[in-house]
Amino acid sequence: MPASPSDTLFKAIADPTRREILRLLKAGPKNAGELAQEFDVTNGAMSHHFNVLKAADLVRAKRDGQQIIYSLNLTVFEDAAMMLAELFRVKKARK
């Protein structure tokens, strides 16, 4: 059975490295090299993290010559926040 969009989202944000990538992108778009220099992992590991974030649609990737520029996709965060709010909404008891 294929993973649901929310499963893909939660898998993506479960990893601390991917959460840090998202935090770094809050300041604005960055290329893959700028992001990679912040971590002590292989290029292959970074590529995997980028692919997981792209699969969850949390980041957008745009090629600029030889570089890939990553930016946040805020729409997914807004949808996730609404989903979580609905999931944990407490209904007031009627008096």
C-alpha positions as CSV (number, residue, x, y, z in Angstrom):
1,M,0.0,0.0,0.0
2,P,1.5,3.4,-1.0
3,A,2.3,5.9,1.8
4,S,-0.2,8.7,2.3
5,P,0.9,12.3,2.0
6,S,0.8,12.7,5.8
7,D,2.9,9.5,6.3
8,T,5.5,10.9,3.8
9,L,5.4,14.3,5.7
10,F,5.9,12.7,9.1
11,K,8.7,10.5,7.8
12,A,10.5,13.5,6.3
13,I,10.3,15.6,9.5
14,A,11.2,12.6,11.8
15,D,14.9,12.9,11.0
16,P,16.9,15.7,12.9
17,T,19.1,16.4,9.9
18,R,16.0,17.0,7.7
19,R,14.5,19.3,10.3
20,E,17.8,21.3,10.5
21,I,17.7,21.6,6.6
22,L,14.2,23.0,6.9
23,R,15.3,25.4,9.7
24,L,18.2,26.6,7.5
25,L,15.8,27.2,4.6
26,K,13.6,29.5,6.8
27,A,16.2,32.2,6.1
28,G,15.7,31.8,2.4
29,P,16.7,29.7,-0.6
30,K,20.1,28.0,-0.5
31,N,22.0,25.9,-2.9
32,A,22.8,22.3,-2.1
33,G,26.5,23.1,-1.4
34,E,25.6,25.8,1.2
35,L,23.3,23.4,2.9
36,A,25.7,20.4,2.8
37,Q,28.6,22.4,4.4
38,E,26.4,22.7,7.6
39,F,26.5,18.9,8.1
40,D,29.2,16.2,8.6
41,V,27.6,13.7,6.2
42,T,28.5,12.4,2.8
43,N,27.1,13.9,-0.4
44,G,25.1,10.7,-0.9
45,A,23.5,11.1,2.5
46,M,22.6,14.8,1.7
47,S,21.2,13.8,-1.6
48,H,19.0,11.2,0.2
49,H,17.8,13.9,2.7
50,F,17.0,16.3,-0.2
51,N,15.1,13.5,-2.0
52,V,13.0,12.7,1.1
53,L,12.1,16.4,1.6
54,K,11.2,16.7,-2.1
55,A,9.0,13.6,-2.0
56,A,7.1,15.1,1.0
57,D,6.9,18.3,-1.1
58,L,8.4,20.3,1.8
59,V,11.1,21.8,-0.4
60,R,11.2,22.9,-4.0
61,A,14.4,22.4,-6.1
62,K,15.3,24.6,-9.0
63,R,18.3,24.1,-11.2
64,D,20.4,27.2,-11.8
65,G,23.2,26.2,-14.1
66,Q,25.3,23.7,-12.2
67,Q,23.6,24.3,-8.9
68,I,20.3,23.2,-7.4
69,I,18.6,25.8,-5.3
70,Y,16.3,24.6,-2.5
71,S,13.5,26.6,-0.9
72,L,10.6,25.9,1.5
73,N,7.2,25.0,0.2
74,L,5.1,26.7,2.8
75,T,1.8,25.4,1.5
76,V,2.6,21.9,2.8
77,F,3.4,23.3,6.2
78,E,0.1,25.2,6.3
79,D,-1.8,22.0,5.3
80,A,0.0,20.0,7.9
81,A,-0.8,22.6,10.6
82,M,-4.5,22.5,9.6
83,M,-4.5,18.7,9.7
84,L,-2.9,18.6,13.2
85,A,-5.3,21.2,14.5
86,E,-8.2,19.2,13.3
87,L,-6.8,16.0,14.7
88,F,-6.3,17.4,18.1
89,R,-9.3,19.8,18.2
90,V,-11.1,19.4,21.5
91,K,-14.8,19.9,21.3
92,K,-16.4,21.8,24.1
93,A,-18.9,19.9,26.1
94,R,-22.4,21.2,26.0
95,K,-23.9,22.4,29.2
